[in-house]
Amino acid sequence: MDNNNALVPGFDSEKDDSLTINLRKAENVKNGLFIYLSGYIDTYNSSYFQKKVSQIIETGFINLIFNCSSLNYVSSTGIGSFTVFLKMVKPKGGDIVLLEIQPKVYEVFQLLGFSQFFNIKSSADEAISFFSEGTVAASSIFPLVISCPVCSKKLRAMRSGRFRCSGCKSILAINENGEVSLG
């Protein structure tokens, strides 16, 4: 990892034992930054998390890729933090990608109905492609009504990503072309 302070001056001046944040510049993404999260985000440390990410955005990084592979738990307050970040970067022309979300964390996003608001990708290459290609092509076919391949329930997808069927609870993957597979 790059030195966090080199990317965002003063970033490492404050720490939290429950959440570690490491930064790496996202080459090939304008104003892009990988944010590696390790630990958990809950009511008690969400203000720390919001303060640190706000510091990142104020530095000029508006295309944020949150690597969540080492994030073990996110409460509803933590998910609210991600929503705050989205509201901060969108008016500046930025966006957020959540990367490599653990199944139990993803389930919280789904249960609260937030999985459709976030760009969720499974690899760094997919995240970088999202920013380099933009969302114009994807938005042309979304929102899309699909049928669950397991139970045939009609579902509405706002964008590509992984979703849980509200009928049979199967995990579905929908690619940028609107193709559905079990995922």
ZAPAPA-978982 format. One record per residue (C-alpha): x, y, z; residue in one letter. Coordinates in Angstrom, 2 decimals, always signed. Layout:
# residues N
REC        px        py        pz   resn
REC         X         Y         Z      a
...
//
This chain:
# residues 183
REC        px        py        pz   resn
REC     +0.00     +0.00     +0.00      m
REC     +1.10     +3.54     -0.65      d
REC     +1.64     +5.74     +2.35      n
REC     -1.83     +7.06     +3.19      n
REC     -0.43    +10.46     +4.21      n
REC     +1.24    +10.88     +0.81      a
REC     -2.17    +10.61     -0.89      l
REC     -4.25    +12.44     +1.73      v
REC     -2.16    +14.69     +4.01      p
REC     -2.72    +13.92     +7.70      g
REC     -4.82    +10.84     +6.96      f
REC     -3.04     +8.56     +9.44      d
REC     -3.14    +11.09    +12.29      s
REC     -6.14     +9.28    +13.79      e
REC     -6.73     +5.52    +14.04      k
REC     -9.55     +3.23    +15.09      d
REC     -8.93     -0.31    +16.37      d
REC    -12.13     -1.68    +14.83      s
REC    -11.60     -0.33    +11.28      l
REC     -8.37     -0.08     +9.30      t
REC     -8.37     +2.06     +6.16      i
REC     -5.57     +1.86     +3.59      n
REC     -5.37     +3.90     +0.42      l
REC     -3.91     +3.26     -3.04      r
REC     -4.18     +5.53     -6.05      k
REC     -6.36     +4.01     -8.78      a
REC     -4.18     +4.35    -11.86      e
REC     -6.28     +4.75    -15.04      n
REC     -9.19     +6.28    -13.07      v
REC     -9.37    +10.07    -13.06      k
REC     -9.45    +11.31     -9.44      n
REC     -9.69     +7.65     -8.43      g
REC     -8.68     +5.97     -5.22      l
REC     -8.86     +2.42     -3.87      f
REC     -9.96     +2.40     -0.23      i
REC     -9.19     -0.91     +1.50      y
REC    -11.42     -1.52     +4.52      l
REC    -10.58     -4.09     +7.17      s
REC    -12.65     -4.79    +10.27      g
REC    -16.22     -3.62    +10.71      y
REC    -18.39     -0.50    +10.48      i
REC    -21.09     +0.04    +13.07      d
REC    -22.79     +2.80    +15.05      t
REC    -19.70     +3.34    +17.22      y
REC    -17.10     +3.85    +14.50      n
REC    -19.22     +5.20    +11.63      s
REC    -18.41     +8.83    +12.52      s
REC    -14.68     +7.98    +12.29      y
REC    -15.32     +6.27     +8.92      f
REC    -17.29     +9.27     +7.61      q
REC    -14.62    +11.70     +8.80      k
REC    -11.83     +9.76     +7.05      k
REC    -13.68     +9.35     +3.74      v
REC    -14.80    +13.01     +3.82      s
REC    -11.12    +13.91     +4.16      q
REC    -10.41    +11.80     +1.04      i
REC    -13.17    +13.54     -0.96      i
REC    -12.04    +17.00     +0.18      e
REC     -8.57    +16.17     -1.17      t
REC    -10.12    +15.76     -4.64      g
REC    -10.63    +12.02     -4.96      f
REC    -14.21    +11.62     -6.19      i
REC    -14.12     +8.22     -7.91      n
REC    -13.88     +5.88     -4.95      l
REC    -13.42     +2.11     -5.08      i
REC    -14.08     +0.57     -1.66      f
REC    -12.41     -2.85     -1.41      n
REC    -14.61     -4.65     +1.11      c
REC    -12.93     -8.10     +0.98      s
REC    -11.73     -7.73     +4.61      s
REC    -14.83     -5.99     +5.89      l
REC    -16.56     -8.47     +8.23      n
REC    -19.67     -6.53     +9.22      y
REC    -21.57     -3.37     +8.28      v
REC    -24.52     -2.12    +10.32      s
REC    -27.34     -0.05     +8.87      s
REC    -25.50     +3.05    +10.16      t
REC    -22.43     +1.96     +8.19      g
REC    -24.50     +1.56     +5.04      i
REC    -25.86     +5.02     +5.67      g
REC    -22.27     +6.27     +5.58      s
REC    -21.80     +4.88     +2.07      f
REC    -24.99     +6.72     +1.05      t
REC    -23.55     +9.97     +2.44      v
REC    -20.40     +9.47     +0.35      f
REC    -22.46     +8.87     -2.78      l
REC    -24.31    +12.15     -2.14      k
REC    -20.96    +13.92     -1.72      m
REC    -19.27    +12.68     -4.91      v
REC    -22.20    +12.59     -7.38      k
REC    -22.58    +16.41     -7.66      p
REC    -18.82    +16.61     -8.34      k
REC    -19.08    +14.12    -11.22      g
REC    -17.79    +11.20     -9.16      g
REC    -19.11     +7.80     -8.22      d
REC    -18.56     +4.89     -5.85      i
REC    -17.88     +1.22     -6.50      v
REC    -18.07     -1.41     -3.78      l
REC    -15.68     -4.25     -4.49      l
REC    -15.48     -7.85     -3.29      e
REC    -18.25     -7.60     -0.70      i
REC    -18.47    -10.55     +1.68      q
REC    -21.80    -12.45     +1.38      p
REC    -22.97    -11.61     +4.91      k
REC    -22.20     -7.90     +4.37      v
REC    -23.91     -7.95     +0.97      y
REC    -26.98     -9.47     +2.60      e
REC    -27.30     -6.41     +4.89      v
REC    -27.18     -4.15     +1.81      f
REC    -29.93     -6.24     +0.21      q
REC    -32.14     -6.50     +3.29      l
REC    -32.11     -2.73     +3.66      l
REC    -32.76     -2.25     -0.07      g
REC    -29.47     -0.51     -0.79      f
REC    -27.88     -3.04     -3.16      s
REC    -29.61     -1.39     -6.12      q
REC    -28.14     +2.06     -5.36      f
REC    -24.50     +1.03     -5.39      f
REC    -22.22     -0.18     -8.15      n
REC    -21.06     -3.55     -6.85      i
REC    -18.23     -5.29     -8.69      k
REC    -16.29     -8.48     -8.02      s
REC    -12.83     -7.48     -9.33      s
REC    -10.58     -4.43     -9.52      a
REC    -10.57     -4.71    -13.33      d
REC    -14.40     -4.50    -13.38      e
REC    -14.27     -1.43    -11.11      a
REC    -11.68     +0.32    -13.28      i
REC    -13.69     -0.54    -16.42      s
REC    -16.80     +0.94    -14.82      f
REC    -15.04     +4.30    -14.45      f
REC    -13.30     +4.23    -17.81      s
REC    -16.43     +3.27    -19.75      e
REC    -18.78     +5.39    -17.68      g
REC    -22.37     +4.42    -16.99      t
REC    -23.86     +5.63    -20.28      v
REC    -23.95     +2.21    -21.94      a
REC    -25.32     +0.47    -18.85      a
REC    -28.02     +3.05    -18.26      s
REC    -29.44     +2.52    -21.74      s
REC    -30.91     -0.90    -20.83      i
REC    -31.55     -0.26    -17.12      f
REC    -33.90     -0.24    -15.32      p
REC    -34.73     -3.71    -16.57      l
REC    -37.44     -6.19    -15.61      v
REC    -36.07     -9.74    -15.45      i
REC    -37.39    -13.14    -14.47      s
REC    -35.64    -15.13    -11.77      c
REC    -34.24    -18.28    -13.44      p
REC    -35.17    -20.34    -10.35      v
REC    -38.71    -19.24     -9.43      c
REC    -39.69    -17.05    -12.42      s
REC    -40.58    -14.09    -10.16      k
REC    -40.47    -10.77    -12.02      k
REC    -37.76     -8.49    -10.61      l
REC    -36.69     -4.96    -11.43      r
REC    -32.93     -4.34    -11.78      a
REC    -31.71     -0.74    -11.73      m
REC    -28.16     -1.69    -12.80      r
REC    -25.83     -4.62    -13.27      s
REC    -24.53     -6.45    -10.20      g
REC    -25.45     -9.21     -7.78      r
REC    -28.92     -9.34     -6.24      f
REC    -31.04    -11.66     -4.11      r
REC    -34.38    -12.73     -5.55      c
REC    -37.17    -11.54     -3.26      s
REC    -39.14    -14.71     -4.07      g
REC    -36.79    -17.66     -3.63      c
REC    -33.76    -15.85     -2.12      k
REC    -31.39    -17.11     -4.86      s
REC    -28.38    -14.91     -5.62      i
REC    -28.55    -13.59     -9.18      l
REC    -25.86    -11.90    -11.24      a
REC    -26.90     -9.43    -13.93      i
REC    -24.22     -8.25    -16.32      n
REC    -24.04     -4.91    -18.16      e
REC    -25.95     -6.43    -21.09      n
REC    -28.86     -7.46    -18.85      g
REC    -28.04    -11.18    -18.98      e
REC    -29.03    -13.06    -15.82      v
REC    -27.19    -15.97    -14.23      s
REC    -27.09    -17.61    -10.81      l
REC    -24.44    -15.88     -8.92      g
//
